[in-house]
Amino acid sequence: MEKKNYNLDALTGGDTDDMELCSQYGIDPAFAYTPMINDKMFETMHESSVSDMIRAGYTKGQALELTDKYVANARERAKTILKDVK
């Protein structure tokens, strides 16, 4: 039985497999082939962005504030994209 991919790329016509994302980004494979894969990707993106910004010279507070905004915007875009996907 074929497993359904729930990542944004796959849901919008791409060919990225959920398990590829788990391997590439260190996400627990238990989230592959479930709608939670996108939430875990956003969490991973958030953690990575905060770390990168701190290394670039932002304070932790600045990094968190900016990253929270970026991730919130990305989540809203994802909702907009996914509402049109059946």
C-alpha positions as MATLAB code, in Angstrom:
seq = 'MEKKNYNLDALTGGDTDDMELCSQYGIDPAFAYTPMINDKMFETMHESSVSDMIRAGYTKGQALELTDKYVANARERAKTILKDVK';
ca = [
       0.000    0.000    0.000;
       1.374    3.405   -0.983;
       1.762    5.914    1.834;
       0.342    9.411    1.415;
       2.800   12.285    1.652;
       1.534   15.284    3.584;
       4.430   17.701    3.139;
       3.603   20.977    1.421;
       5.656   20.193   -1.671;
       3.916   16.863   -2.240;
       0.467   18.309   -1.561;
       1.035   20.980   -4.193;
       2.212   18.613   -6.917;
       5.878   18.122   -6.044;
       7.636   14.817   -5.590;
       9.218   15.223   -2.129;
       8.606   12.207    0.067;
       7.863   12.803    3.761;
      10.617   10.378    4.745;
      13.157   12.431    2.757;
      12.317   15.436    4.921;
      12.666   13.368    8.074;
      16.110   12.191    6.987;
      17.297   15.581    5.773;
      16.085   17.622    8.745;
      16.360   15.119   11.601;
      12.619   14.787   12.135;
      11.327   11.694   13.905;
      10.181    9.291   11.144;
       6.969    8.673   13.089;
       5.740   12.001   11.659;
       6.245   10.917    8.045;
       3.012   10.253    6.169;
       0.967   12.197    8.724;
      -0.366   15.767    8.602;
       2.046   16.585   11.484;
       5.029   16.552    9.103;
       4.449   20.206    8.225;
       4.249   21.264   11.883;
       7.534   19.489   12.533;
       9.083   21.215    9.515;
       7.989   24.596   10.873;
       9.492   23.729   14.281;
      12.745   22.693   12.620;
      12.764   25.853   10.505;
      12.199   27.941   13.647;
      15.035   26.327   15.603;
      17.445   26.625   12.696;
      16.554   30.251   12.014;
      17.018   31.298   15.644;
      20.419   29.602   15.775;
      21.515   31.163   12.486;
      20.450   34.636   13.584;
      22.273   34.359   16.906;
      25.428   33.284   15.051;
      24.940   36.306   12.782;
      24.983   38.651   15.784;
      21.359   39.054   16.812;
      20.480   38.734   20.480;
      18.400   35.720   21.422;
      15.388   37.988   21.961;
      15.787   39.629   18.554;
      16.266   36.269   16.879;
      13.161   34.836   18.518;
      11.041   37.873   17.674;
      12.044   37.919   14.006;
      11.830   34.158   13.597;
       8.407   34.015   15.256;
       7.175   36.532   12.667;
       8.765   34.662    9.738;
       7.375   31.302   10.813;
       3.913   32.754   11.481;
       3.921   34.223    7.961;
       5.051   30.895    6.500;
       2.290   29.044    8.356;
      -0.311   31.491    7.021;
       0.984   31.050    3.464;
       0.827   27.288    3.922;
      -2.787   27.506    5.109;
      -3.656   29.595    2.060;
      -1.947   27.119   -0.264;
      -3.451   24.052    1.388;
      -7.025   25.321    1.478;
      -7.040   25.021   -2.326;
      -5.535   21.511   -2.294;
      -7.884   18.560   -2.141;
];
